[in-house]
Amino acid sequence: MALNLSQKQDVVAQVAQVAATAHSLVAAEYAGTTVEQMTAMRKKARETGVFLKVVKNTLAARAVTGTEYEVAKDSLVGPLLYAFSTEEPGAAGRLIKEFAKGNDKLQPKVVVVGGQQYPASHVEVLASLPTRDQALAMLARVLAEPAAMFARAVKAVADKQGGGDAAPAEAEAQAEPA
């Protein structure tokens, strides 16, 4: 079905709005993908914070103009599916990687992160980025480690100086009449 001018403008505006705030883009060839596979991929995309859309490349090129994804304009050829990560950078990579395993027709072609275009093989790198929760857990471990090291050092010094337990000495001092 051909789009009229106002429909094309709406599509460009929608994709441009997403591209302006997205963390990463994976464009993949999808020719030969079944309706069931596309439906499953769209459902998973909604669940994982990925904007997934099939758009004519000329409209996509217009939509990414002025965004960090403009670097990919010349690579947008052939029938492509656009996956923008809206919540965390690796989400689009994980989605495409997951569905490409069971569908040899789905082939990543372009990966863009931080205004840099990478070859399709970098979808693996993008997919391996930690989720937000994983990154926060790693940060918490890094922040907690110095405190744990300090506590171990204090305990070691206390053990070395007086056997490690100051509480019985305090109890004895309080028990003696003054």
Secondary structure, 3 states (H helix, E strand, C coil): CCCCHHHHHHHHHHHHHHHHHCCEEEEEECCCCCHHHHHHHHHHHHHHCEEEEECCHHHHHHHHCCCHHHHHHHHCCCCEEEEEECCCCCHHHHHHHHHHHCCCCCEEEEEEECCEEECHHHHHHHHCCCCHHHHHHHHHHHHHHHHHHHHHHHHHHHHHHHCCCCHHHHHHHHHCCC
